[in-house]
Amino acid sequence: MCKKLKLLIRKLQTCCVFTRFCKRVEDYGEFEEEGNGATIVPSDVKEGHVAVIAVKGERAVRFVLELQELYKPEFRKLLEQAREEFGFQRRGPLTILCQPEELQKILQESRKG
């Protein structure tokens, strides 16, 4: 029971940090109609790119990545953790659980090689 409570508290804390981060972001760009609903596409997310938010503790930093980055093994591990934490039904930017510096390091190393 204690493990489940700790997991619930951790998920709530992560969601609170993410919500506060989203409220600080002002420029969401334009709406694009797709199917029955509208999605927000920020103006800095070009075709072939995706917005990703790295969240750990009280820090949340937004990155714009090329779609190819999502196929790298290091990033796939982070995506699996995000799936376990948030599930697939989450709306908005892709959110991963890691220090922003950790994601920055992964991106720099993958761009070198």
Buried (B, 14 or more C-beta within 10 A) or exposed (E): EEEEEEEEEEEEEBBEBBEEBBEEBEEEEEEEEEEEEEEBBBEEBEEEBBBBBBBBEEEBBBBEBEEEBBEBEBBEEBBEEBEEBBEEEBEBBBBBBBBBEBBBEBBEEBEEE
